[in-house]
Amino acid sequence: MTYLAVFEDKSRGVRRADLIAALERDWPTAVILERQGSQKSRDVVWSYTNDSQELEGYSHVDGTCIYLDSPLALAARFALWYRGLVPAEIDLVFCDDGYSFDGSIEAGMSVDDVIAIAADS
């Protein structure tokens, strides 16, 4: 399933260079497939494998969203990590690509708290 961590303020998007640096620092086994996307909406594209779980992620070109194609628990970990890259005063929403659920990711939340956003829908 595809999950999103998204916010509205296009003037405060996470810069490509900052996202790449954070991926390389915090997820050293992630493979960055594209450092500048080849499609209109995609920018940085990466993959990550942990145990038996795989994730393919990409950021929107305006820096306001990451798309996470993975199991829920792994997507929640990445969404929580992304919270740290987004200014604290900006509301970061976790949802799926069908918008069947959504909820805000707050500073200090755990992975289980983020997973609960999906479970509480």
Helices and strands as residue ranges (DSSP letters): E 2-6, G 10-12, H 16-26, E 31-34, E 42-50, E 53-60, E 65-69, H 72-83, E 92-96, E 102-105, H 111-119
